[in-house]
Amino acid sequence: MQKTGILGGGQLGRMLLQQAVNYPVETFLMEIDSQCPAAHLCHHFVQGDIRNFEDVYRFGEFLDTITIEIESVNVDALEKLEAKGVKIYPHPSALRIIQNKILQKDFYKKNEIPTAKYITLQSKNDLELQRSFLPGVQKLAEGGYDGRGVQVIKTASDISKGFEGASILEELVDIHKEISVIIGIDEKGGTALFPPVEMVFDTALNQLDYQVCPAGLPEKIMWRVEAVALKVVRSLRSPGLFAVELLVDKAGNVYVNETAPRVHNSGHHTIEANYCSQYDILWRILLGFPLGNTEIIRNSALVNLVGSTECSGDVIYEGMREVLAMENTYVHLYGKKQTKPGRKMGHVTILGNNPSDLIRQAHLVKSKLKVIA
């Protein structure tokens, strides 16, 4: 039986392990928190720091395959494990590119993948010298996650809140829609593409609020979105599962925003809405099985459940019974005992046919189900 390790034990690792029970695989998980959401679902839990070279190397040296549920892993250790014969999904070479937003943007430019114009900054002082580039979006080169490390710098008066350290400053795109495309790619280069989803963000938290699938795009722009996302994944030259986030402006131009080398928040709906989920596709890739069917069974909406802004402490889910009573509505909780403002605590998937009805139902769920303490 294949021995597969997962670096990171959050909700993504949790849902990946929930899918693993269908396959002949012995699962290993490493996370620094022994009470993390995924800890109790693996065959073997190892307490360790996924950012530490020795912890990652010792964890992986007796495994057949390793994957990740978060980008901030020690790539040096993964490279050494890969040289020893452990299969890493995605390859460390792809992780190095994606971990650093400067390298990621340079990768898009080198491979002629459309992305917003940008300049690189090494310090906050560099931002002072780029006033003519504003308005723009500043993104830390490393360490940004879930809305952190990203901010809009509209005018010179905003420069004072700029980030220290290496970053990029992107041209502000006149966004019409934000789209995500999840693609699996196997060892032979075969691809499994999920239909694009349309994401709506909470501007205060700078993270996903709700989404609808399929995205409401004209056919020609949909084709363009899929073609650009496929080019990103193929150019990385690595098997694995990737989420490509794209921006469509009001003129219909398509730009790659960023890429995640793992299962992704924008793919949670696939558990109920598609014949194969994103988690199932990744296991098929890890185990060398044929890629599955990513087609939609029914249209869907997804609502992120996050901690209310005024609440911290032991979590309470207010309105749970009402939401569970709704037809074609599926609640997923992540097993986190403590809530805090903006923390991802779960999601709700809603199935239906009419996009307008799905959006209405998503707002109804948001109004009824509250994450409080």
Secondary structure, DSSP 8 states (H G I E B T S, - for coil): -EEEEEE--SHHHHHHHHHHTTSSEEEEEEES-TTSTTGGGSSEEEE--TT-HHHHHHHHTT-SEEEESSS-S-HHHHHHHHHHT-EEES-HHHHHHHHSHHHHHHHHHHTT--B--EEEESSHHHHHTTGGG-SEEEEESSS-BTTBTEEEE-SGGGGGG--SSSEEEEE---EEEEEEEEEEE-TTS-EEE---EEEEEETTTTEEEEEEES----HHHHHHHHHHHHHHHHHHT--EEEEEEEEEETTS-EEEEEEESS--GGGTTHHHHBSS-HHHHHHHHHHT-------BSSEEEEEEEEB-TT--EE-EEETHHHHHTSTTEEEEE---SEE-TT-EEEEEEEEES-HHHHHHHHHHHHHH-EEE-
